[in-house]
Amino acid sequence: MNKFVVAGLLALALVAVVVFAAGARGKPQIPPVANVDLPRFMGDWYVIAHIPTFVERDSYDAIESYAQAPDGKILTTFRQRKGGHDAPAKVMNPVGTVREGTGNAIWNMQFVWPIKAEYVIVYLDDDYTQTIVGRSARDYVWIMARTPSISDTDYDAHLARLRELGYDVSKLRKVPQRAAEAPPTP
């Protein structure tokens, strides 16, 4: 990859992070879940639906994977295919830091130093199989599950939760997932 492509990608990432960081101003804090058992939360989460960032528009097979580092940081791998199931996989590796005193439910997600984006776990089922991650700005949101699909009943319940949190659910986009395949590799 030549230096101009790398510089362009870094510039796009910086713009995305600035948008993330600025988005929450003036809005009330979105309520997080009371507590997250981080070891149980780690692993792969399929993105079922989202209000996408510009990086995620037209994504397919999107999967967010978390692993807790020895220093407590959350090492994240976001994989997606742009435009179709057969497109090459794209990978991003932001690093999360859990905010103290939040029951592990609010993280700062860093894509580009020194800017950190808010990441709030606003719903998590008892079995740690479905979650919703949002932001106080109500600009982006991710409905995720341990499986590539969820029932219509569960999806409708998530829509109701998002409406109650102040989201415009008409902006949600379902992410096409290959139901029986392993997560995409780079």
C-alpha positions in Angstrom: 0.0 0.0 0.0 1.6 3.3 -1.0 2.0 6.2 1.4 -0.8 8.3 -0.2 -3.4 5.5 0.3 -2.3 5.1 4.0 -2.4 8.9 4.5 -5.9 9.0 3.0 -7.2 6.2 5.2 -5.8 7.8 8.2 -7.4 11.1 7.3 -10.8 9.4 6.9 -10.4 7.6 10.2 -9.6 10.9 11.9 -12.7 12.5 10.5 -14.8 9.6 11.7 -13.4 9.9 15.2 -14.0 13.6 15.3 -17.6 13.0 14.3 -17.9 10.3 17.0 -16.4 12.6 19.7 -18.4 15.6 18.8 -21.7 13.8 18.4 -22.7 13.5 22.1 -22.6 17.2 23.0 -25.8 18.6 24.2 -27.7 15.3 24.7 -28.5 13.7 28.0 -26.4 10.6 28.9 -27.9 7.5 27.4 -28.5 5.0 30.3 -26.2 2.1 30.4 -26.9 -1.4 31.7 -26.1 -1.7 35.4 -23.2 -4.1 35.1 -21.3 -6.1 32.4 -19.3 -9.2 33.2 -16.4 -8.4 30.9 -15.1 -12.0 30.4 -18.6 -13.1 29.4 -18.9 -10.1 27.0 -15.7 -10.9 25.2 -15.8 -12.8 21.9 -17.6 -12.4 18.6 -20.7 -10.4 18.1 -22.5 -10.3 14.7 -23.9 -6.9 13.8 -27.6 -7.6 13.2 -28.5 -4.0 12.5 -27.1 -0.5 12.9 -27.3 3.1 12.3 -24.0 3.0 10.5 -21.0 5.3 10.6 -19.7 6.3 7.2 -17.1 3.4 7.4 -19.9 0.9 7.9 -22.3 2.0 5.1 -23.0 -0.9 2.8 -21.4 -3.4 5.1 -22.0 -7.2 4.9 -20.9 -9.9 7.3 -20.0 -7.3 10.0 -18.6 -8.8 13.2 -17.2 -7.1 16.2 -14.8 -9.2 18.3 -13.5 -8.3 21.8 -10.6 -9.6 23.8 -9.5 -8.3 27.1 -5.8 -7.5 27.3 -3.8 -8.1 30.6 -3.8 -4.4 31.2 -7.6 -4.3 31.1 -8.0 -2.7 27.7 -10.4 -4.2 25.2 -8.7 -5.2 22.0 -11.3 -5.0 19.3 -11.4 -6.4 15.8 -14.2 -5.1 13.5 -14.5 -7.1 10.3 -16.8 -6.4 7.4 -17.2 -6.7 3.7 -18.1 -3.6 1.7 -20.9 -4.0 -0.8 -21.4 -7.8 -0.8 -20.7 -11.2 0.7 -17.9 -11.8 -1.9 -16.1 -8.5 -1.3 -12.7 -8.7 0.4 -12.8 -8.4 4.2 -11.9 -5.1 5.7 -10.6 -4.9 9.3 -10.3 -2.1 11.9 -8.7 -2.5 15.3 -9.9 0.1 17.8 -8.9 -0.2 21.5 -11.5 0.2 24.2 -11.0 1.4 27.7 -13.6 0.8 30.4 -14.7 4.0 32.2 -14.3 3.5 36.0 -17.4 3.5 38.0 -19.7 2.5 35.1 -20.1 -1.2 35.9 -18.0 -1.9 32.8 -20.9 -0.7 30.6 -19.3 2.5 29.3 -16.2 2.4 27.2 -14.0 4.9 25.4 -13.2 3.5 22.0 -10.1 4.8 20.4 -9.7 4.5 16.6 -7.0 7.2 16.2 -4.9 8.7 19.0 -5.8 10.8 21.0 -9.5 10.9 20.2 -11.9 8.5 22.0 -15.5 7.8 21.1 -18.2 7.0 23.5 -19.4 3.3 23.5 -22.4 2.5 25.8 -23.8 -0.9 26.4 -27.5 0.0 26.7 -29.0 -3.5 26.6 -27.6 -6.9 27.4 -29.7 -10.1 27.8 -29.1 -12.4 30.8 -27.5 -15.0 28.6 -25.0 -12.6 26.9 -26.3 -13.6 23.5 -27.8 -10.2 22.4 -26.7 -6.7 23.1 -27.3 -3.1 22.0 -24.4 -0.6 22.0 -25.4 3.1 21.7 -24.2 6.6 22.2 -25.6 9.6 24.1 -25.8 11.5 20.8 -28.2 8.9 19.5 -26.4 9.1 16.2 -25.1 5.6 15.9 -26.2 2.3 17.3 -25.5 -1.4 16.9 -27.8 -4.4 17.6 -25.5 -7.4 17.9 -25.9 -11.1 18.7 -23.7 -14.2 19.1 -25.5 -15.6 16.1 -25.8 -14.2 12.5 -29.6 -13.8 12.9 -32.2 -13.2 15.6 -35.9 -13.8 15.7 -38.4 -11.1 14.4 -39.8 -11.0 18.0 -36.4 -10.1 19.4 -35.6 -7.6 16.7 -39.0 -5.9 17.3 -38.3 -5.7 21.0 -34.9 -4.1 20.2 -36.6 -1.5 18.0 -39.0 -0.7 20.9 -36.0 -0.3 23.2 -34.3 2.0 20.8 -37.4 4.2 20.4 -37.6 4.5 24.2 -33.9 5.6 24.2 -34.7 8.4 21.7 -33.3 6.8 18.5 -34.9 7.4 15.1 -35.3 3.7 14.1 -36.1 4.6 10.5 -32.3 5.1 10.1 -31.6 1.5 11.1 -30.1 -0.8 8.5 -30.1 -4.6 8.8 -26.7 -6.0 8.0 -26.7 -8.9 5.6 -24.9 -11.9 7.2 -23.9 -15.2 5.8 -25.8 -17.5 8.2 -23.7 -20.6 8.2 -20.1 -19.2 7.7 -17.3 -18.4 10.1 -16.3 -14.8 10.6 -14.6 -13.2 7.6 -10.8 -13.2 7.7 -8.6 -10.4 6.4 
